[in-house]
Amino acid sequence: MGKTIISDAVIDRLAALLENHMCGLKVYSSQFVLHIKTEHSDRLMGLIEVAKEEISISAAVWNYNVLIEYPTADDSVKFINHGKDFVCEQLAKQFGGRVSNCRYWILYNEPINNYNHGYKEKLPTAEEVIEYIEKMSQ
């Protein structure tokens, strides 16, 4: 897909904005993905776009994957990824869930046969999702 370099300073600034807005904690970051874990049960998707726009309007930042992990509860959102449409589509094919507005992958903690935003075989871990995002982004 082509590697785009985003400076560590930009990633750190994006992480700080999201941690502040979402009352979350940066768990992991790389050139391909930023993982924020929050105890909020609210879906705060719009804040990802606001933070990205505040950092930069460049395509590199806009396509950068931000994976938000929510507390696990039945019938609730577990992961939201904002990033390149190709990566979001591949996440849906691999793990289940759905793509919304081309930029968001949303996965609920619910089997797909019960809910169309649910997981396929099992609820993936954040590590599995991150590994897949990095594989798709290289």
N, C-alpha and C positions, 0 to 999 in steps of 0.2 A: 504494500500500500504506500510505501514511501515514508521515510522517517522525517519528522519535523521536530526540530529542537526548540524546546521551550525552556527558558532559563530557570534555574532553581529558585531564583528570587521571585519570578512571576508565579511559580507553583506555590511557594511559601506564602505569597501575598493572597493568592486565591484561597488557600487553605485557611488562613487567618480570617478572611472575610466570611467564609462559610462556617467556620467554627463559631464565630461571633453571632451570625444570623440564625444559625440552627441549633445553637447550644450543643454543639457536637465536638468531636475530637478527631483530629487527623490520626489515622491508624497507619497509613502507608501512602507513599507517593513515588512515582517514577516518571519517566518521560512520556508514558502512555496513559497513566491513570492516577487519580487522586481518590483515596478511600476515606470517607468521613463516616464515623459511626455516631448516631444521635440517639438519645433516649426519648426524643419527641415522637409521638405517634402521629403527628400531623404530617401530611404530605406537603412538603415545602418546595415543590418543583420550581416554581417561578424564581425563587431566591438563587438558584444555580445560575440562571440566565442573567439576573441582576448583577451578581458577583462577577461573572465573566465579562459583562459589558463594562463594569467599573474598572476592571483590569485592562482590557484591550478589546478592540473590535476586530482584531486580526483573525483570519480563518484558523490559524494554528491554535489560538486559545478557544475559539468557538467549537472546534472539532475535538478538543482535548476531553478525555473521558473523566467524568466526575461520578463516582459510585457512592451513593448514599445508602447506608445500611440502617434499618430501623429495628426497634425491639421486636423480637419474635412473639407473635400472638396469633392464634388461629384466625383465619379470615382477614388478615391485615397485610398491608404492604410490607415486604421484607427488603426489597432492593429497588432503587431507581438509579439508572445510569443516564447521564446526559452526555452526548458525544456525537461522533460521526454516525450518520445514518446506517452505513454498512455494518459497523460494529454492533449497533443496537439490533439490527435485523439478525445478525449472526447469533447474538445472545438469545434472542427469542427462539431461533431454530435449535440451539443447543440445550437450553434449560427450560424453555417454556416462557410464559408471560406474553406480553404484547408490546408492540412499538406504538407510541403515540406521538403525533406531530413530527414524525420522522426522527426526531432528536432524542426521544426518551424511550428507554426500555423499562418496563414496570413489571415486577414479579411479586405476586402475593404468596403468602404462606398458606397455600390451599392447593390440593391436587387439581390438575388441569381438567379432569373429568367432572369436577364440581364447579369450576369457575374458569372462564376463558383467560384470565390473567394469572392462572396458577402454574405450578411447576410440572414438568413432565414426569420424571421417575422419582426424584427425591428433591427436597429443597437443597440447593447447592450452598456450600459455604462461601464466605467472602473470598477466601483464598482461591477456590476453584474459579470463581467469576473473574477475579483479578488475573489469574494465570491465563484464562481464555482471552480476556481483553488484550493482554500483552502479546499473546500469540497472534491474534487478528491484526494487531497494530504494527507489527514488525515488517 
